[in-house]
Each structure stands twice: as structure tokens, then as C-alpha cells.
């Protein structure tokens, strides 16, 4: 099997935001020999995309093909083989035969509903792409003795949800008015340059989170009209997120938008 350069397109079928980690199409411990299963993990940390990409002491990266952020954003890390499950008790779930999904979770915290939904939908789309039944989705704890991940998830229930998504029989989630409002808003990342960045600037100013020093050189109008998520703006986002009790990662996504818009 060649390098799996279609993975980003497959992930986009979930409807969730997808970020292609630079270099992913040639990242891996050689090409992926086969896809006969999917292994679900949690990372046991936070903000640990770099670990999945680069590895840790004693184990070189990439450690998984996907990193699933807590806000439902899917990061495509590698198109080749990854070190995510060895030794395996299942021949279909070895590193050479399975894809890995590392979900951002410290191993104790509750799972955000948006992240769980993205997790199931990603598994369903991967099963469709590679002709697998939902039964080939396994938790790390099911195919390697002593592993706890993904913590607290009943994998039989998880697989049933994946099967329902594949069959088109999964009930459509009922969104609250707040969720309906923010579900289609874009993910704003540091360095972005687009008109949605202006919305972030306007919201921060409306929330009283922009000191006069921020626009001393450009003037307020010039600052508000800028479409660039430059380092100064990202720094203000960090401050805002900390003040709101959010994960201060500098990204404006489904967890930060409600606070900016005052609907949470």
C-alpha cells in the first residue's frame, strides 16, 4: 500500500475542521503496508500534537496518523506507518496493519461531546475508505495489555455509534441555539490572514479586551480592519482565553467563539 495521501480528504468528510500538519504526506516510518484496523487512543496530556508528530524519549515520531484536538479539530500528522500499538494482541491492529488516532485528553478529564462526535465520525469515514466493518475499530486497551486508553469509553457502545454512522441510521444531534450559532464558524489559527480575523478583533474590542496600546501605531480603525492573526492579536487571544477559563492555545474555535460572542 502506498503512502496514504488521501487521509486529509477522508477526514474532511466528517464535517469537522481539518488541519494538515506540514510535511504529513511524507511523514512516517516508511509507507503504510496495510489498513486492516483502527486503534483509538488518548494522549494522556494536553497541547501534545508535537509529541504525536515528533515522538518522545525512546520512541521516535510519528506516533499516530491523526491527532484529535479537544474542540473536534482533526490534525493529519502522517501518511505512513506510525508507532502507536506494539506489541499488539490483534494481527489486524499492529503498526503495519492499522491506523492510529490520538485524541487529546489527559486520561482523567471528561470527553467534550464535540470531540467524541468527531472521533466517531472519523472512525466511520476511515472504515468506509478502507472497506472495514465497525468491529475493526478497537481501543488501545483492547489490543495491548495494560493500556487504559481511551479512558472511560465503552468501546462496544463506541463501535455501535460508528456502525450507525456508516449505515446512515445515527440520530442527528439536537443542537442548542448556541451550538447552532457557532457550529459553522471557522477555526482561526495563528498566522491566518482572512476576513474572519476581523470578527475576532471586533469581538475582543467589544469585550473590552483590547488595550489602547494595541492600536497606538495603527489607530483603532486600522487595527479593527486588519485581517492578519499576527502575534500581537494571538497574544490578546491567549489573555482572553485564560480570563475565560479556556485552554489558552491561541486558536479561536468552537470552544472560544461562544465566549467571544457572549453566548456561553
NORNOR-V333447 format. One record per pair of residues at least 24 apart in sequence whose C-alpha atoms are under 7 Angstrom apart, sorted by the first residue. I is the first residue (numbers start at 1). J is the second residue. If there is no record, write none. Layout:
I_J, I_J
//
This chain:
1_32, 1_33, 1_34, 2_31, 2_32, 3_31, 3_32, 3_79, 3_80, 4_79, 4_80, 5_79, 8_76, 10_125, 10_126, 11_122, 13_125, 14_118, 14_121, 14_122, 14_125, 16_72, 16_73, 16_118, 17_73, 17_74, 18_73, 18_74, 18_75, 19_74, 19_75, 19_76, 20_75, 20_76, 20_77, 21_75, 21_76, 21_77, 24_76, 24_77, 24_78, 24_79, 25_78, 25_79, 26_79, 27_78, 27_79, 27_80, 28_62, 28_78, 28_79, 28_80, 28_81, 28_82, 29_80, 29_81, 29_82, 30_80, 30_81, 31_80, 31_81, 32_80, 32_81, 32_96, 33_96, 33_97, 34_96, 34_97, 34_98, 35_97, 35_98, 35_99, 35_130, 36_92, 36_93, 36_97, 36_98, 36_132, 37_92, 37_93, 37_97, 37_98, 37_99, 37_136, 37_137, 38_93, 38_98, 38_99, 38_100, 38_136, 38_137, 38_138, 39_93, 39_98, 39_99, 39_100, 39_101, 39_137, 39_138, 39_139, 39_140, 40_100, 40_101, 40_102, 40_138, 40_139, 40_140, 40_150, 41_101, 41_102, 41_103, 41_139, 41_140, 41_149, 41_150, 42_102, 42_103, 42_104, 42_105, 42_107, 42_149, 42_150, 43_102, 43_103, 43_104, 43_105, 43_106, 44_105, 44_106, 44_107, 45_104, 45_105, 45_106, 46_104, 46_105, 46_106, 53_77, 64_100, 64_101, 64_102, 65_99, 65_100, 65_101, 66_100, 66_101, 66_102, 67_101, 67_102, 67_103, 68_102, 68_103, 68_104, 69_103, 69_104, 70_104, 70_112, 70_115, 71_114, 71_115, 71_254, 71_255, 72_114, 72_115, 72_118, 87_144, 88_143, 88_144, 89_143, 89_144, 90_143, 107_151, 120_161, 120_162, 121_162, 121_165, 123_162, 124_162, 124_165, 124_166, 134_159, 134_162, 134_163, 135_159, 178_263, 182_254, 182_257, 182_258, 183_254, 186_253, 187_252, 187_253, 188_251, 188_252, 188_253, 189_251, 189_252, 190_229, 190_230, 190_234, 190_250, 190_251, 191_228, 191_229, 191_230, 192_228, 192_229, 193_227, 193_228, 193_229, 194_227, 194_228, 195_227, 197_227, 197_228, 197_229, 198_224, 198_225, 198_226, 198_227, 203_260, 203_261, 204_260, 209_240
//
